[in-house]
Amino acid sequence: IFAFRISIAIYRFIWLRETVLSVEMLEDKHIQHHTLTEAILAREAARASELMRQHLLTPIPIIRQAMAGKM
């Protein structure tokens, strides 16, 4: 469990360092989470599923670059 928590902390650090470069970007992240939460609470399964898929796939290129030492 400890190793998993460390991995999560590293991921969060890389993600925030590389993607939240401005107040606008931080606000965009907030809007994404809010929109996703609204879809879930409204029980809009198809919409929530698509929003979650987009949300989860967004960091993949950034993580790959970081792991390859390109950042």
SULQUIWO-V262420 format. One record per helix or strand of 3 or more residues. SS is the DSSP state (helix for helix, strand for strand). FROM is the first residue (numbers start at 1). LEN is the number of residues. If there is no record, write none. Layout:
ss: <SS,SS>
from: <FROM,FROM>
len: <LEN,LEN>
This chain:
ss: <helix,helix,helix,helix>
from: <2,23,45,60>
len: <18,19,14,8>
